[in-house]
Structures are given as structure tokens and as C-alpha cells.
Amino acid sequence: MASGTFFVKSCVTCGRLLEIRVELLGKKVECVHCGAGFIAREANDDPDAERVEQALALAQAYIDSVASVARNNTAASRGC
């Protein structure tokens, strides 16, 4: 059974609530629901910071999906 102190934070991409260990504050974590990565932080003093972080997470997810499609198209054109 895991022990430790957690804080609750919503995922910047999907909005689901996550329990994050306090030891991970300031480190990159990954949402167990959608796989988005973000820096674990407690409540922001700057309300724009979370919106910027969310926009960056969405942009990275889009870039990853486009790269995946490009890889699949390249493999298909080679007859793989």
C-alpha cells in the first residue's frame, strides 16, 4: 500500500483530477487518463500560467499526433 502526501490537481489537457505526490512538485508528470505531460505545481498565483501550460500541452499533443500520422504514411508508402 502506497503512503505519502498527495495534492489534487486537474490535468491541464483533459481536466480530470489527479492525486500527485508532493515529492513530484516541480517535476514533469503524466496524466494517467490521457497521457499528457505537465509540470506538477500547486495552485498558481498567476491565472494565465495554467492557460499557457494547457495551450503548450495541447500543442505538443497535436505535434505528436501529426508526427505519428507522418510516420505511418511514410511506412505505408514504402510498402511496410
Residue pairs with C-beta under 8 A, 6 or more apart in sequence:
4 21
4 22
4 23
5 21
5 22
6 19
6 20
6 21
6 22
7 19
7 20
7 22
7 25
7 42
8 17
8 18
8 19
8 20
9 17
9 18
9 20
9 40
9 41
9 42
10 16
10 17
10 18
11 17
11 18
11 31
11 33
11 34
11 36
11 38
12 36
12 38
12 50
12 53
12 54
12 57
13 31
13 34
13 36
13 38
13 54
13 57
13 58
13 61
14 31
14 33
14 34
14 36
16 31
16 33
16 34
18 29
18 31
18 32
18 33
20 29
20 40
24 40
25 40
25 41
25 42
26 39
26 40
26 41
27 39
27 40
28 37
28 38
28 39
28 40
29 37
29 38
29 39
29 40
30 36
30 37
31 37
31 38
36 57
36 60
36 61
37 57
37 60
38 53
38 57
39 53
44 50
